[in-house]
Amino acid sequence: MDWTSSQLRSLVELTRRGTITAVARALGYTPGGVSQQIAALEKATGMELLQRVGRRVELTDAGMTLARHAERILSTEAEAVEALERSRGEVSGVLVVGLFATAAAEILPPALQRVREAHAGLAVHSRDMDVDEVYDAVASGAVDLALGLDYPDVPIPRDPALRVMRLDRERFSLAVPTGWLDGREEVALADTRNLGWILPSPDSYYGRAVRTACRRAGIEPDVQHEVTDTAATLALVEAGIGISTVTELMLRLRASRFDVVRLRESVERHIVVVFRSAAEHRPTVAALVDVLRAVAGARRGAKP
């Protein structure tokens, strides 16, 4: 039958995510694009794969049957890609990497330089995305691997189909408008009880992690502004609007003027690389993972 890997992947993701919109978000398509791919599959098979139930769509029995076989087809395709890469005798090909803003600014440039020097035949393409979406993007095959963040207080749910490898870890400090804490060098989270916070939504891993750390310290942070963008958060702190947690990597996104105060509690985030377990020995993936580990090691060595 005449179908494509993208069409099969859309069908498989629909079994995992349940809605066309969620599939589109995971794969980087529009909802209309996903619907077109499913329609093309229906034309290729001559069978109805979706049925409307109220305002939702569900897979038919034929759709579920094809989705099960599609997973095996995609797995076999991945094995074929690895075999072909190995047959070349050199690291060459194209990889798509998902990454979040700070990784795009600070980690990707030196990694690409090292790739050009060590593996001239390897082309790396990147996709900027919300950091909480990178795991789904790898699992769905929308990207080959991704840079993400993991928080010890709210760890990423582990999926046997994915490898999550830690590259580096950063300890959070507190960004405070100049003069708010009278020049103190260290502060406990409990000391922020009467201060307004700027944090991402509690629906995000980061937002949940900071709130969890605060609750462990016996306070509920007074979040007055829910902001996802790091540069915007730093600008608000500089303007005297409130406080927020920051790391060294976050501070490099925007030159700002405020006090950075050490936290007495240890609150961390881990920078990780995520890739499919089945691709662990794929030459291009292994080569890029090695480069990312080297870049992370150089960053650690450069820290005072």
One Martini backbone bead per residue (centre of mass of N, CA, C, O) as a GRO file, in nm:
protein
  304
    1MET     BB    1   0.100   0.033   0.014
    2ASP     BB    2   0.050   0.395  -0.006
    3TRP     BB    3   0.269   0.519   0.234
    4THR     BB    4   0.395   0.707   0.513
    5SER     BB    5   0.566   0.772   0.793
    6SER     BB    6   0.407   1.024   0.877
    7GLN     BB    7   0.130   0.892   0.873
    8LEU     BB    8   0.188   0.666   1.078
    9ARG     BB    9   0.275   0.854   1.311
   10SER     BB   10   0.006   0.997   1.345
   11LEU     BB   11  -0.151   0.745   1.424
   12VAL     BB   12   0.011   0.662   1.671
   13GLU     BB   13  -0.023   0.933   1.828
   14LEU     BB   14  -0.331   0.912   1.856
   15THR     BB   15  -0.321   0.674   2.061
   16ARG     BB   16  -0.162   0.850   2.283
   17ARG     BB   17  -0.328   1.151   2.275
   18GLY     BB   18  -0.645   1.163   2.133
   19THR     BB   19  -0.571   1.425   1.955
   20ILE     BB   20  -0.507   1.625   1.693
   21THR     BB   21  -0.378   1.861   1.847
   22ALA     BB   22  -0.165   1.694   2.005
   23VAL     BB   23  -0.024   1.580   1.757
   24ALA     BB   24   0.057   1.847   1.627
   25ARG     BB   25   0.233   1.947   1.863
   26ALA     BB   26   0.436   1.703   1.868
   27LEU     BB   27   0.508   1.719   1.534
   28GLY     BB   28   0.477   2.021   1.406
   29TYR     BB   29   0.185   2.061   1.314
   30THR     BB   30  -0.116   2.092   1.190
   31PRO     BB   31  -0.427   1.982   1.225
   32GLY     BB   32  -0.476   1.970   0.919
   33GLY     BB   33  -0.226   1.795   0.854
   34VAL     BB   34  -0.313   1.546   1.014
   35SER     BB   35  -0.582   1.497   0.871
   36GLN     BB   36  -0.453   1.450   0.593
   37GLN     BB   37  -0.289   1.198   0.671
   38ILE     BB   38  -0.527   1.023   0.752
   39ALA     BB   39  -0.678   1.046   0.481
   40ALA     BB   40  -0.450   0.910   0.317
   41LEU     BB   41  -0.471   0.640   0.462
   42GLU     BB   42  -0.763   0.580   0.386
   43LYS     BB   43  -0.708   0.575   0.083
   44ALA     BB   44  -0.490   0.348   0.086
   45THR     BB   45  -0.688   0.130   0.242
   46GLY     BB   46  -1.009   0.173   0.213
   47MET     BB   47  -1.054   0.281   0.518
   48GLU     BB   48  -1.187   0.354   0.822
   49LEU     BB   49  -1.002   0.512   1.100
   50LEU     BB   50  -1.221   0.723   1.177
   51GLN     BB   51  -1.448   0.849   1.439
   52ARG     BB   52  -1.720   1.027   1.546
   53VAL     BB   53  -1.759   1.140   1.901
   54GLY     BB   54  -1.905   1.394   1.891
   55ARG     BB   55  -1.620   1.607   1.928
   56ARG     BB   56  -1.469   1.350   1.877
   57VAL     BB   57  -1.206   1.124   1.794
   58GLU     BB   58  -1.180   0.780   1.683
   59LEU     BB   59  -1.066   0.477   1.649
   60THR     BB   60  -1.101   0.221   1.473
   61ASP     BB   61  -1.039  -0.100   1.435
   62ALA     BB   62  -0.860  -0.046   1.188
   63GLY     BB   63  -0.689   0.175   1.319
   64MET     BB   64  -0.572  -0.001   1.548
   65THR     BB   65  -0.440  -0.213   1.370
   66LEU     BB   66  -0.253  -0.023   1.212
   67ALA     BB   67  -0.106   0.101   1.456
   68ARG     BB   68   0.036  -0.157   1.548
   69HIS     BB   69   0.193  -0.198   1.280
   70ALA     BB   70   0.327   0.083   1.264
   71GLU     BB   71   0.525   0.047   1.496
   72ARG     BB   72   0.689  -0.177   1.352
   73ILE     BB   73   0.761  -0.019   1.099
   74LEU     BB   74   0.915   0.214   1.242
   75SER     BB   75   1.123   0.031   1.381
   76THR     BB   76   1.241  -0.090   1.121
   77GLU     BB   77   1.327   0.179   1.000
   78ALA     BB   78   1.531   0.250   1.222
   79GLU     BB   79   1.714   0.005   1.169
   80ALA     BB   80   1.780   0.080   0.876
   81VAL     BB   81   1.918   0.349   0.932
   82GLU     BB   82   2.145   0.234   1.104
   83ALA     BB   83   2.262   0.039   0.891
   84LEU     BB   84   2.328   0.254   0.678
   85GLU     BB   85   2.521   0.419   0.848
   86ARG     BB   86   2.726   0.187   0.894
   87SER     BB   87   2.790   0.136   0.583
   88ARG     BB   88   2.957   0.404   0.535
   89GLY     BB   89   3.201   0.436   0.761
   90GLU     BB   90   3.061   0.708   0.859
   91VAL     BB   91   2.966   1.018   0.989
   92SER     BB   92   2.646   1.054   0.832
   93GLY     BB   93   2.390   1.302   0.795
   94VAL     BB   94   2.067   1.371   0.952
   95LEU     BB   95   1.974   1.584   1.230
   96VAL     BB   96   1.713   1.644   1.470
   97VAL     BB   97   1.690   1.911   1.710
   98GLY     BB   98   1.566   1.970   2.024
   99LEU     BB   99   1.512   2.302   2.183
  100PHE     BB  100   1.575   2.547   2.407
  101ALA     BB  101   1.664   2.865   2.448
  102THR     BB  102   1.931   2.835   2.620
  103ALA     BB  103   2.047   2.610   2.443
  104ALA     BB  104   2.052   2.773   2.178
  105ALA     BB  105   2.255   2.995   2.294
  106GLU     BB  106   2.488   2.801   2.462
  107ILE     BB  107   2.513   2.496   2.326
  108LEU     BB  108   2.482   2.476   2.015
  109PRO     BB  109   2.719   2.638   1.891
  110PRO     BB  110   2.961   2.460   2.002
  111ALA     BB  111   2.850   2.195   1.887
  112LEU     BB  112   2.860   2.272   1.583
  113GLN     BB  113   3.161   2.322   1.572
  114ARG     BB  114   3.247   2.031   1.649
  115VAL     BB  115   3.103   1.888   1.418
  116ARG     BB  116   3.258   2.021   1.183
  117GLU     BB  117   3.541   1.912   1.280
  118ALA     BB  118   3.462   1.588   1.324
  119HIS     BB  119   3.176   1.587   1.121
  120ALA     BB  120   3.128   1.681   0.806
  121GLY     BB  121   2.873   1.473   0.733
  122LEU     BB  122   2.710   1.620   0.963
  123ALA     BB  123   2.376   1.729   0.987
  124VAL     BB  124   2.229   1.993   1.187
  125HIS     BB  125   1.905   2.034   1.296
  126SER     BB  126   1.668   2.274   1.437
  127ARG     BB  127   1.416   2.298   1.715
  128ASP     BB  128   1.221   2.517   1.864
  129MET     BB  129   1.092   2.459   2.205
  130ASP     BB  130   0.925   2.359   2.450
  131VAL     BB  131   1.067   2.200   2.713
  132ASP     BB  132   0.806   2.009   2.777
  133GLU     BB  133   0.810   1.885   2.458
  134VAL     BB  134   1.071   1.713   2.395
  135TYR     BB  135   0.987   1.425   2.476
  136ASP     BB  136   0.757   1.390   2.275
  137ALA     BB  137   0.925   1.449   2.020
  138VAL     BB  138   1.103   1.198   2.048
  139ALA     BB  139   0.886   0.974   2.075
  140SER     BB  140   0.748   1.055   1.787
  141GLY     BB  141   0.992   1.155   1.576
  142ALA     BB  142   1.021   1.468   1.524
  143VAL     BB  143   1.292   1.403   1.667
  144ASP     BB  144   1.601   1.256   1.743
  145LEU     BB  145   1.680   1.479   1.958
  146ALA     BB  146   1.720   1.640   2.294
  147LEU     BB  147   1.709   1.924   2.491
  148GLY     BB  148   1.667   1.929   2.848
  149LEU     BB  149   1.479   1.920   3.162
  150ASP     BB  150   1.550   1.826   3.505
  151TYR     BB  151   1.383   1.766   3.824
  152PRO     BB  152   1.418   1.633   4.131
  153ASP     BB  153   1.129   1.732   4.238
  154VAL     BB  154   1.025   1.685   3.910
  155PRO     BB  155   1.045   1.427   3.742
  156ILE     BB  156   1.066   1.264   3.467
  157PRO     BB  157   0.897   1.041   3.313
  158ARG     BB  158   0.985   0.719   3.256
  159ASP     BB  159   1.077   0.574   2.938
  160PRO     BB  160   1.193   0.292   2.788
  161ALA     BB  161   1.211   0.440   2.495
  162LEU     BB  162   1.397   0.636   2.667
  163ARG     BB  163   1.683   0.844   2.695
  164VAL     BB  164   1.828   1.000   2.995
  165MET     BB  165   2.103   1.231   2.988
  166ARG     BB  166   2.329   1.379   3.183
  167LEU     BB  167   2.526   1.682   3.148
  168ASP     BB  168   2.414   1.884   3.377
  169ARG     BB  169   2.419   2.111   3.664
  170GLU     BB  170   2.204   2.344   3.844
  171ARG     BB  171   2.192   2.602   4.073
  172PHE     BB  172   1.980   2.790   4.246
  173SER     BB  173   1.897   3.121   4.265
  174LEU     BB  174   1.822   3.462   4.357
  175ALA     BB  175   1.626   3.708   4.209
  176VAL     BB  176   1.669   4.055   4.313
  177PRO     BB  177   1.597   4.349   4.370
  178THR     BB  178   1.765   4.609   4.436
  179GLY     BB  179   1.784   4.612   4.799
  180TRP     BB  180   1.570   4.410   4.925
  181LEU     BB  181   1.817   4.242   5.107
  182ASP     BB  182   2.057   4.422   5.204
  183GLY     BB  183   2.307   4.251   5.072
  184ARG     BB  184   2.266   3.964   5.088
  185GLU     BB  185   2.420   3.638   5.017
  186GLU     BB  186   2.192   3.479   5.184
  187VAL     BB  187   1.889   3.271   5.152
  188ALA     BB  188   1.586   3.163   5.252
  189LEU     BB  189   1.283   3.070   5.151
  190ALA     BB  190   1.134   3.171   5.412
  191ASP     BB  191   1.227   3.482   5.354
  192THR     BB  192   0.995   3.508   5.104
  193ARG     BB  193   0.701   3.530   5.218
  194ASN     BB  194   0.666   3.869   5.148
  195LEU     BB  195   0.719   3.805   4.845
  196GLY     BB  196   0.704   3.844   4.512
  197TRP     BB  197   0.647   3.631   4.237
  198ILE     BB  198   0.814   3.485   3.940
  199LEU     BB  199   0.645   3.231   3.747
  200PRO     BB  200   0.559   2.965   3.620
  201SER     BB  201   0.343   2.747   3.574
  202PRO     BB  202   0.225   2.463   3.748
  203ASP     BB  203   0.221   2.291   3.471
  204SER     BB  204   0.516   2.305   3.493
  205TYR     BB  205   0.808   2.179   3.593
  206TYR     BB  206   0.932   2.435   3.705
  207GLY     BB  207   0.692   2.541   3.867
  208ARG     BB  208   0.670   2.287   4.049
  209ALA     BB  209   0.958   2.277   4.166
  210VAL     BB  210   0.956   2.547   4.322
  211ARG     BB  211   0.702   2.497   4.488
  212THR     BB  212   0.809   2.242   4.628
  213ALA     BB  213   1.051   2.378   4.771
  214CYS     BB  214   0.884   2.582   4.932
  215ARG     BB  215   0.704   2.377   5.085
  216ARG     BB  216   0.942   2.236   5.225
  217ALA     BB  217   1.006   2.528   5.371
  218GLY     BB  218   0.698   2.637   5.459
  219ILE     BB  219   0.590   2.772   5.184
  220GLU     BB  220   0.389   2.990   4.978
  221PRO     BB  221   0.419   3.126   4.693
  222ASP     BB  222   0.370   3.463   4.575
  223VAL     BB  223   0.223   3.453   4.272
  224GLN     BB  224   0.187   3.741   4.052
  225HIS     BB  225   0.359   3.616   3.798
  226GLU     BB  226   0.303   3.433   3.500
  227VAL     BB  227   0.614   3.329   3.347
  228THR     BB  228   0.804   3.176   3.091
  229ASP     BB  229   0.998   3.384   3.002
  230THR     BB  230   1.313   3.458   3.097
  231ALA     BB  231   1.367   3.747   2.997
  232ALA     BB  232   1.107   3.864   3.121
  233THR     BB  233   1.169   3.796   3.412
  234LEU     BB  234   1.430   3.963   3.437
  235ALA     BB  235   1.293   4.236   3.373
  236LEU     BB  236   1.101   4.234   3.619
  237VAL     BB  237   1.313   4.230   3.835
  238GLU     BB  238   1.460   4.489   3.748
  239ALA     BB  239   1.177   4.659   3.793
  240GLY     BB  240   1.063   4.557   4.086
  241ILE     BB  241   0.828   4.324   4.090
  242GLY     BB  242   1.018   4.066   4.170
  243ILE     BB  243   1.095   3.729   4.218
  244SER     BB  244   1.345   3.469   4.125
  245THR     BB  245   1.474   3.201   3.977
  246VAL     BB  246   1.825   3.117   3.899
  247THR     BB  247   2.079   3.064   3.658
  248GLU     BB  248   2.355   3.091   3.480
  249LEU     BB  249   2.219   3.040   3.203
  250MET     BB  250   1.986   3.244   3.239
  251LEU     BB  251   2.163   3.507   3.281
  252ARG     BB  252   2.280   3.495   2.972
  253LEU     BB  253   2.021   3.603   2.815
  254ARG     BB  254   2.036   3.876   3.006
  255ALA     BB  255   2.120   4.187   3.077
  256SER     BB  256   2.121   4.261   3.430
  257ARG     BB  257   1.986   4.457   3.723
  258PHE     BB  258   2.054   4.267   4.008
  259ASP     BB  259   2.026   4.050   4.267
  260VAL     BB  260   2.230   3.763   4.354
  261VAL     BB  261   2.119   3.502   4.568
  262ARG     BB  262   2.190   3.264   4.775
  263LEU     BB  263   2.070   2.951   4.850
  264ARG     BB  264   2.040   2.745   5.116
  265GLU     BB  265   1.902   2.568   4.943
  266SER     BB  266   1.887   2.283   4.733
  267VAL     BB  267   1.819   2.382   4.394
  268GLU     BB  268   1.764   2.195   4.093
  269ARG     BB  269   1.891   2.138   3.757
  270HIS     BB  270   1.892   1.932   3.460
  271ILE     BB  271   2.083   1.874   3.184
  272VAL     BB  272   1.954   1.703   2.896
  273VAL     BB  273   1.956   1.413   2.689
  274VAL     BB  274   1.725   1.295   2.437
  275PHE     BB  275   1.659   0.951   2.330
  276ARG     BB  276   1.614   0.675   2.167
  277SER     BB  277   1.695   0.363   2.252
  278ALA     BB  278   1.712   0.249   1.952
  279ALA     BB  279   1.942   0.497   1.886
  280GLU     BB  280   2.205   0.466   2.059
  281HIS     BB  281   2.383   0.314   1.804
  282ARG     BB  282   2.363   0.539   1.623
  283PRO     BB  283   2.614   0.713   1.489
  284THR     BB  284   2.497   1.003   1.489
  285VAL     BB  285   2.386   1.007   1.776
  286ALA     BB  286   2.645   0.927   1.928
  287ALA     BB  287   2.813   1.169   1.827
  288LEU     BB  288   2.634   1.400   1.942
  289VAL     BB  289   2.640   1.314   2.234
  290ASP     BB  290   2.946   1.343   2.266
  291VAL     BB  291   2.953   1.645   2.205
  292LEU     BB  292   2.763   1.738   2.434
  293ARG     BB  293   2.943   1.629   2.661
  294ALA     BB  294   3.190   1.804   2.592
  295VAL     BB  295   3.054   2.078   2.628
  296ALA     BB  296   2.971   2.035   2.922
  297GLY     BB  297   3.261   1.990   3.026
  298ALA     BB  298   3.368   2.270   2.943
  299ARG     BB  299   3.174   2.434   3.117
  300ARG     BB  300   3.264   2.322   3.389
  301GLY     BB  301   3.572   2.403   3.353
  302ALA     BB  302   3.496   2.726   3.328
  303LYS     BB  303   3.417   2.736   3.607
  304PRO     BB  304   3.502   2.897   3.910
   0.00000   0.00000   0.00000
